[in-house]
Amino acid sequence: MSGEHLDTIRLAELTSGTGEEGARRHLQECRECRDELARLQGGIAQTVEQMRAQAERDEVFWARQRAAIRARSAGSRQLWLRYASTAMATLLLVAVLLFAHTPKLAKPLPSDAPSDEVLLEQVQNDIQRDVPQALAALSSDQE
């Protein structure tokens, strides 16, 4: 390995502490790879420091964040109330329209209407006929 330089995967493994023994030996012999590893570690350290600085904000920043979250949360509650009240009003309107409509009562049958027995007798007579009553006049003309 002394003739080749370490690739980025081996350098990353060395940075995380999981590098192979051969890569560690090469690192002791090769100044260029040591410099590359130091540059990589420096970049990681700088990134970590920037992340810590971003996370360590003053109390004013966090108070503004909380206020913004509360404002958004209150707005969504108002929107939810608006939707719920609209839905309730719609349901109330539909219920009023359905229940306020009084159905027309069926008219009672006239007293001179034939009874069920008479109707059944008429149906039985129609079934036993060879020719329907509506066509009876035509069939008598042909005879």
C-alpha positions as CSV (number, residue, x, y, z in Angstrom):
1,M,0.0,0.0,0.0
2,S,3.0,2.3,0.3
3,G,2.9,3.0,-3.5
4,E,-0.7,4.1,-3.6
5,H,-2.5,6.8,-1.6
6,L,-5.5,6.1,0.6
7,D,-8.9,6.6,-1.1
8,T,-11.7,8.6,0.5
9,I,-13.4,5.5,1.9
10,R,-10.2,4.5,3.8
11,L,-9.7,8.0,5.0
12,A,-13.3,8.2,6.3
13,E,-12.8,4.9,8.1
14,L,-9.6,6.2,9.7
15,T,-11.5,9.4,10.7
16,S,-14.2,7.3,12.4
17,G,-11.7,5.1,14.1
18,T,-12.5,1.9,12.1
19,G,-9.6,1.9,9.7
20,E,-7.6,-1.2,8.9
21,E,-4.1,-1.7,10.2
22,G,-2.6,-1.5,6.8
23,A,-4.1,1.9,6.2
24,R,-2.8,3.1,9.6
25,R,0.7,2.0,8.6
26,H,0.5,3.7,5.3
27,L,-0.7,6.9,7.1
28,Q,2.5,6.8,9.2
29,E,4.7,6.6,6.1
30,C,2.8,9.0,3.7
31,R,2.8,12.7,4.5
32,E,0.3,13.5,1.7
33,C,-2.3,11.1,3.1
34,R,-1.7,12.4,6.6
35,D,-2.3,16.0,5.3
36,E,-5.5,14.8,3.6
37,L,-6.7,13.1,6.8
38,A,-6.0,16.3,8.8
39,R,-7.9,18.4,6.2
40,L,-10.8,16.0,6.4
41,Q,-10.8,16.0,10.2
42,G,-10.5,19.8,10.3
43,G,-13.5,20.1,8.0
44,I,-15.6,17.8,10.2
45,A,-14.5,19.7,13.3
46,Q,-15.4,23.0,11.7
47,T,-18.9,21.6,10.6
48,V,-19.5,20.4,14.2
49,E,-18.6,23.8,15.6
50,Q,-20.9,25.6,13.2
51,M,-23.8,23.3,14.1
52,R,-23.2,23.9,17.8
53,A,-23.1,27.7,17.2
54,Q,-26.4,27.5,15.3
55,A,-28.0,25.4,18.1
56,E,-26.8,27.8,20.8
57,R,-29.1,30.7,20.1
58,D,-30.0,33.3,22.7
59,E,-33.3,33.3,24.6
60,V,-34.8,36.0,22.4
61,F,-34.5,33.8,19.3
62,W,-36.2,30.9,21.0
63,A,-39.0,33.2,22.4
64,R,-39.7,34.3,18.8
65,Q,-39.8,30.7,17.7
66,R,-42.3,29.8,20.4
67,A,-44.4,32.9,19.5
68,A,-44.4,32.0,15.9
69,I,-45.4,28.4,16.6
70,R,-48.2,29.5,18.9
71,A,-49.5,31.9,16.3
72,R,-49.6,29.2,13.7
73,S,-51.3,26.8,16.1
74,A,-53.9,29.4,17.0
75,G,-54.6,30.0,13.3
76,S,-55.1,26.3,12.6
77,R,-57.5,26.1,15.6
78,Q,-59.5,29.0,14.2
79,L,-59.6,27.3,10.8
80,W,-60.7,24.1,12.3
81,L,-63.5,25.9,14.2
82,R,-64.6,27.5,10.9
83,Y,-64.8,24.2,9.1
84,A,-66.6,22.6,12.0
85,S,-69.2,25.3,12.3
86,T,-69.8,25.3,8.5
87,A,-70.3,21.5,8.6
88,M,-72.7,21.8,11.6
89,A,-74.7,24.6,9.8
90,T,-75.0,22.5,6.7
91,L,-76.1,19.4,8.6
92,L,-78.7,21.5,10.5
93,L,-80.0,23.0,7.2
94,V,-80.3,19.5,5.7
95,A,-82.1,18.2,8.8
96,V,-84.5,21.1,8.8
97,L,-85.3,20.6,5.1
98,L,-85.8,16.8,5.5
99,F,-88.0,17.0,8.6
100,A,-89.9,20.2,7.8
101,H,-91.2,18.6,4.6
102,T,-94.5,17.0,5.5
103,P,-95.3,14.1,3.2
104,K,-98.8,14.1,1.6
105,L,-101.0,11.5,3.0
106,A,-102.4,8.9,0.7
107,K,-105.9,9.6,-0.4
108,P,-108.4,7.1,1.0
109,L,-110.0,4.9,-1.6
110,P,-113.5,5.9,-2.7
111,S,-116.2,3.9,-1.1
112,D,-117.5,2.5,-4.4
113,A,-114.1,0.8,-5.2
114,P,-114.4,-2.9,-5.7
115,S,-113.3,-5.2,-2.9
116,D,-110.2,-7.4,-3.1
117,E,-112.3,-10.5,-3.8
118,V,-114.0,-8.9,-6.8
119,L,-110.6,-7.8,-8.2
120,L,-109.2,-11.3,-7.7
121,E,-112.2,-12.8,-9.5
122,Q,-111.7,-10.4,-12.4
123,V,-108.0,-11.4,-12.6
124,Q,-108.9,-15.1,-12.6
125,N,-111.5,-14.6,-15.4
126,D,-108.9,-12.7,-17.5
127,I,-106.4,-15.5,-17.0
128,Q,-108.9,-18.2,-18.2
129,R,-109.8,-16.3,-21.4
130,D,-108.3,-17.5,-24.6
131,V,-108.2,-14.0,-26.0
132,P,-107.5,-10.9,-23.9
133,Q,-110.6,-8.7,-23.3
134,A,-109.0,-5.8,-25.2
135,L,-108.7,-8.0,-28.3
136,A,-112.0,-9.8,-27.9
137,A,-113.7,-7.5,-30.4
138,L,-111.2,-8.3,-33.1
139,S,-111.4,-12.1,-32.6
140,S,-115.2,-12.1,-32.8
141,D,-115.0,-10.2,-36.2
142,Q,-112.9,-13.0,-37.7
143,E,-115.2,-15.8,-36.7
